[in-house]
Amino acid sequence: AGHTAEALNACWIDIWYDLVQRSHWSTDLAAVLSEEFSFGQPPSPEPDMSWWVKGPIKELLRNAGSKRDGLLLRLATLLGTPIDHALSSKLYCSRQDLAQLVADGIEVGGHGWKHRSLATINDDEQQKEISESRNLLDTIKAPEPRSFCYPNGSCNDGVETQVATGGFSTAFTVEPGFIEPGCNPYRLPRFMVHNRPADDPEWCAAFHQSTKELL
Ligand SMILES: [Zn+2]
């Protein structure tokens, strides 16, 4: 994706995570969120980290579209933690790093260009997201066949077609599950592992449910 170190801006979701980190889960952040964004009292990050990384604020930002930069800027100002413009180079691999991964035999796939939710944008914008992603893979000499991963899992039939004609042989959703014979290759399920302990209840529940369905 456009998640490379030379990107002018880090992806919005990474800016949000960075703001959360740098505000140190402060009570200020909780107050700002409940007052400015009407979220009520946010839960403590421990043990409910998922509210912070996947919950309503991520949803709000995900749906904010063109208003997103303004919202992030406002949050940053209210929190007194300016958006770090060097974030891209701190968080992401450079093209050279990615090319080295490919040379070392690691598969690198497509993930869009600006991490836009593909089902929510028009055909031309989808095409741009997918072709820029393919161009990046070309520059790092990623071999074919190539796989794609829908940002935020956002896809529909039109997006599927664009990805299929845009140079990708398979694509992953964010639905948990095993890949079985007969799966649509452009709607492959997967398990998100995250940085979780092996006995994380949410992860175990998703895994066991999928195993049951398979048996
Ligand atoms: Zn992503």
Residues whose N, C-alpha, C, O or C-beta is under 5 A from the ligand:
A	BS01	ZN	P151
